[in-house]
């Protein structure tokens, strides 16, 4: 049946049902007590009419699915339910002709008898049931299809959700990787890959294999934790052996995975000769290779494994230092702790340190290495000479001595000579007998020194006749120094140019703080001290002439372009007290280089180049040397040489004075000169302005320089070293306390305050302002400076010195304890807090060992233990809030008290309920329940951002009590506790007085103009802190004093209330106002 026909049929049927319904409705309405069957029939007509009307609406939809159209077709079939129902209604309804003729009475009795009506009802129910059944079946089918579609959609949603989750995970991983990389870069590691590659290239493939068969090495290599020291004489090949060990470990010969970190101390690069750089670089290598998500663990997020949190306490502290903007750590003890923790984050850690003796402060480092393998569960391989302090520290540890391995060393030397004879063209062309003589002679006299052998081979390769080779073999020098003597003599004898070129180059190479390229070296030899321009005639026409002139004393790496002394022994020889020595001392070397570099920087051509390229110490052009003055990138680090000038030298003083004058009078050069002295802030936004003559020597130099300059110009002691950096004493305290003694000797005022711009010292948490020297030392946590100043009897302690020390970002228990011993005032309050209150509020001690470390300090700070701070908490209350168990025990023993704020929550310290001492806390709580009036606040206005709380005012004036109101405590209670998700959250608050009015059905408060509005803040410093309170008493200024007096003296407070308005702050996070309650406590008593 087509849609038009079916619609027409249904419409006809609906009209028939309407006609029957009208007749039946008239009957039911007209006949009293019409039978129930007629009423049922009327209901059935209504039901089936509704069904058919719905069918008509469905049929109009042109987008019906095929299954629904099939169901409608079945419904409207010739012999279908609709057709049968239509036929039945025709039978029971009168025709139009009969209807016109029917009398009213006839209509009234239609449809005659109840029995007939009942049969009609049953028939209609049957047809209606068939119709609804078809529709129901179709609906079920449709719903199934919809369900399948929904499942497909659900699968799609799940897929999108999975992709979003993967994207979120990837984004989080990227963020963590970026944070991790930023932290590791901040550690300022020194890469040693290049040095390792050079050492590897120098190694013969068949040499060094004997070390892996040595008994001590096998024991070391098969252990979980072990130490092994490889020692030997200069030139014995220790570095080459270290490179072989590194390669062996990297090749992965072990059955279990292991993690390697290595470091080469290199005399040619000053950055590699600092003990802290050694440990930092090893630490960074381990952390880079760790597969553990350690960055998440040190963020402070809760971990399931609490032991892991404890283990990473130093790493967490490291991250905090970085976030605080501190410089990378230099304390060897702290770095050692970090290494111990990092070693637990990798598989079988192995550390290799080469040339330990070349580390300038190796004497400080060795003590931290001895027990490191045992504490960190790692293997440590160290090479170095037998220096006295190294030998003493390692005397009981496993050793591989090259002296005891002479036979194996001899075999390696033989292999090296044989390779040179076969691969070097000038040697390979020699007669076999002569080559054999070279091998046998050098092998006989080598005494285990690769370096000596190589120098002799270099000499032989320069021989032009066989008899010259033989003469050289017959007259071999003894040892390295005699070898170097001969090389120097041969350089001087070669011609007019080689001697001056080599002497100038050797000066630079002996004192260079970082590797120099051939082009840099060529420009360096053009500098003449004190001259305004470079002498181009002093440079070489072909840079390779420098390498030739210096002979075997230098090496040149074509891959990097770097020229360096060929061995550490060469540097030692050059500054030795030998008849042919070229350099007087290492101090003299650095003095001459510093003078030359300052001259170079002040050259007009250098300034023009720097201005044109924007070349500074940190610029990309300087780093790459992409300027017409390649030495400029090194020259901006000129002042770093000053600390190595230990002997008095007038040339250095003259150079510093010239530099200072140029800075004062030549403003065009300020940009370049500022790059020399470098801003103290890492971000580079703040620069040093108007530096005094003492700035450079105090920051970079030695005490003798300051002493010399001050004796020449005594007024320098009274001038700030630069704008915002304070006096010379203040600057020395922060930058280099080694100058304190010389400043004292020169008569500096130890108590004179200075105005300081604290961000220039990375102290952004300290307010800028005036500081006394002892306060500044305590504020920045300089223990050396504090101890020095306290040792001077004339030093006066400011009254707030303990607060300064306690609130320092680098607070030290030793500093605070020493200040207490010196008599610092433990009762002096700042913002209502004694030093004890301030210390307990700021301590975040996870480990009991840390609590024990601070306990002596807390004991020294104890004064009146009944006193409370502006949060209305006593020392015991704060210790309980911060869960400092050991401190709580001590304070209880000292009869410490609590205030009524301890009664605001029944489970305020439920964490301590299982402790043996908790009953004493409960007793102290009961004792604190002293007379007061407590009013519970009522919320009268609420928004998402704020609350207005009313404390009914009638209770504030108890005229029966003659005592004045001495204090008011306002408290906010977090009943839910875990609604606070951040470590520190706060609410802005103000307290006012007025009347509650009803305007337009809205409650409003009308303020009392005579009552000063009090503004303060509620803070939760601990995530488990339940109560935050604010004490208002007579010790807090005129405004609060006036308010308390008004509350006492007001005789007519009827209708007045106190109103507390609370507003969310930026530090507020996910805390619900609905979980908070508000309480006001009013105390009366004697005014203090």
Steps between C-alpha positions, in 0.01 A plus 500: 500500500641840404550762768212719375249214520617382840480849642148538368392167652640586842333842486165336418548259788581781739186685391292185557649462849415863570139442386464189719658680792255790465202265501631302794592817694146628453362174628728490805426863581120468456429167661528488875708215621615408149654158509876469552545316174395810310756704689766240420403521134538879513850464649593248233384738225721771654804268516475373144436851369823616662693207351370568149569872526862413588515267200386787276775725630765227458393439144559864407875462570679461168818376663351192665723191495395205283403278793252759631344550157457119473320498835258774387438313174403189701277712718312642198473174296158414347444233762700680767397626845400848380270363227337252742447768763343729241262221390398429861422865570288519184295209630424658838452860386174607338521616142463868421142438370400302811662752725285781366187286558591380850300641784662646799398208714649259254828682513490500872482125530768436244688264496205313654608252755803463725578157360527638147715790620732256679550297181586820312755594770668161476513524119645855511760392757600215270552731201662771707732237649604385153572859394707582811674163478617574145612843607665355811686235299614765258600726785699214652670443165565870463631524853730206431633679198533819699676300770741363241555851368553625853749224560683607187489858621616380842789318340580817307478705818720250678749517213497879514531477878790262464665731250438798730644303790802407291535864400474604865757242601728610217458864598573422864803297393617792286454743787687270737778453245530878461506549878753222534721648227479846653610366838789305352619797294484718809743256663760628250659164412830488311486268195798270453398320180750693289787421734403133497492493119851650486631245750337218309661610174841505666458144627643209308237231445718223650612693807342532845338155483710378790306713751190284450693189605647658812381332818392820673308617193314170472398519864390861451311425181309207651398688814185694570693768681877541488779756474808471277785750472734482202814700571828559323770747406450795262477395136422138588178481295244519782257706294523254209430214741202690640360542149539123446305427821225741392471335158496154655210593725313680222531197272266318738702190565318448831204262515303752708439857385720765658508878497826680429598856587852628442708814539841613376683758709696694239775748580417684177141580601453674833133401512604135536734567790237587762388229742138618502492485119622140514218388729233710328591361158493140622166565670347647184617204291334254739175696511490531121521123466249421774178335381337583831248787505705681762387846394144415611623359830697812590210730416369415843202301376389213719654167408383157598850405597580728791855369519568641156395845619751479782772384266452798269499769767822656364373498143184671620714762671701537179184573302395756757835675471455521126145635535627758750742634239811388687826421325581134439630324812868500586492333841678165457314336789163588349611389152613169645154447654349571160727242338393242757134566421552506122684169513184336631311617191714310247621145436845406634658847493868530403705819538837567335710803595825557311798710611370579847831668582431763232193618694607818682314418823543123487605513864141591591354246260684182599335477841156495338600221261637245746164371631294596196489149341375346823241769575370530143537131407710578192839428346755781489813497281750781558832575331767743614850556617617405846461845654547490879140592595355258244731220617405562863128495430510188280771305685261225622311466171562260207771629267635419156848651478664551160831458675399147601369435148829581326495187283153571364588864444813398314292288264265791432793734434647245262170482312484879483853533361441224246182672381681833459783338307249340266256790449713817506635550148841638603554212742362223281756584226796448733710185460372206695816483709457861601133451580595202716760711678240770566259245646756334722667821622182688583348193662808461719500858626126572510454410868125475447462854361294522180547875496881470500488244217278722286730802545799293381306374199412863415871590509598200287235584239668839448837339427594521134777237490540150646812602694300781664249241612779291646652802678162577652472143624846517647424822687150453639402733788420374847140560596243749380650823629834442327301414190315831520831685557627366170178590320522860624864525392422362158219756458733786586766370263264462203477866408401854589119451501440167675638608837278809555197331346532191717566697821193717446280202411625288789414785740140503377466122495646460849250746648190459282188429706327334206627355172625747239466458124783562257341826380455623857860420580619683189312816602621468861868523400425835328420673833755735651433602862373855535477568126177639350497264202614155392840456335408306190868443420531267802249253359596212272412487132400135524340401833650150470841664550403527867471123530830453320675760715389337827608154386407202721398725787154553346239300317250617241158343452387556142141406584457779755778738402621497862868532592610376842807397692574141414509383862451623855871445558573768237311760705682390815831528319430850365441646849771296673813659643737364238783694338316504169156577641290729283244609759571623852195351675137422443412830671725684255336319209151614599616852581649541153196349327261721701698811408502398133128425493404832662719671241326303227149588622589870516637500143293720271479235228371245750235742625383576146469126429309434821264790435431389144429137590350546846768262623495440876583208723158350451434591138483240227758679288749491787433133566559404138785743443329630187669841511807658353650477849479131597666560838213726613285208618781399734604853595165582662600245768828684562434583865470131589880492486526739797427238766808307380731798551612420854820706497509879508537639151497870413399423140166362622426806717581731209273298269212512751536878540503547125191283462318698770584834341375380163176389663451838667592724208436304180125446497510362146682192629262432789326216321825313439646578842182384675543165328829469689354550844177308423177584682451303818149394401450198276219658302728777379233766560694679771846630421776638716509878482757746629745240634776618728864407456455226762218321316718293266766389753235419763307283259776345291832569670710434806528685834838657416337694216239654734765580757721671241218711357358605840843604625531720193141630530365455861164658415411192293384324821221752545367479145244242380659253259214570256152643506277272708780261605592669828835557663818297433429305820143418394622398154777281644254325733286399203765445233823387664542486880873442455532881482354557849835478677673751273206741527519473880873563481436810291260639765154438355204589724347163596168654608431749222176427318464514122213542261466182293298409191452136594402366156855574382609226740233246395322578827158585358324372811679764710368857494745759375611747762764572758694211654767487769788267398406232758134518393598464134719199577215336693244587232695331222605208721877558479631297790861599434415870510281465812770315690762755394289798609398339829866444578547877505393647834408836351223350288158601635197275458182670372192416709334313214805300393349164599191566288727582208688174543184294552323635193802462273445276199831339592447499873764306685460343845865579569451870426191528719665309783812718488289816506319367808834425665609857427191628687250579228154589638274191482195693621497775238186477290437584138133508394413332829742208458807422705792337316376164634152554357645606166738204484238238589255650249754478217651158569402221259687204644419163344763299683550458873872545440425852378294567811788389717728735307278796585412399855807668661409822318140479622625449854716809467203707377264400780374793704145541630321186378159640593529777244316486171542664162244686290354168385404445867726194515766421757826327409348165599194561282719581196718193557187282515362656182831429324525147642840554659483207740841540664446872545156437654651257752763755603246784532268284710795424729546877537132540601407679180144627487218528249232765440125460458544469124603141576138431598344614172506154341451171688752317280740782437806274542361153442832400336653492849230298675711183504805672651594434861514871573158586354329491839722791604388693193138435600576625851654817360191547283270475801716746692470744210121508526511822705213748532403661172188572302467293184265604220428283200474697178194497277531538123273781379630543145675253276654503153746268332781745576404625846307457823356753743481361852315661792604465865204636701618805692302467820756257638786744458391716791464311821441785739501262797873442437707798611807381315567663165514305175868423457495285185281366224581183305330437167526141372410313184462123543528253216271216607569290193878541528579356158328785322839671516707367213789740497781530745426869556155653452361823637193719528489877509291618793371820654311552823249781543217597735148605413133415495320237293228657285234352273462688172292367213499159670882504494709502815767771510742624762519870584850579626573700808714789376678532836621140484817459295485223239772244578662319210699179536544158346429140596766254388534123506869418478459124525269276300377331821449820700135516610476845658628841396463781752582870530569660836416868552646648819650819642849427365407554135472872448261786550223375272448171684546668839226748411265221393548303822438810710180577310375146556570540873361852550191481277197496732239461231593228258147372456450408139870532413696203370852425389519411132776291344534521122711230336631509142697248298858584408733385223644247744153349552448165329207259503374571848125512552346772716234245587756303701600795718370618835566833667557573868572817702659473846499806729738520796482732798764571752784725606655704221876443462 
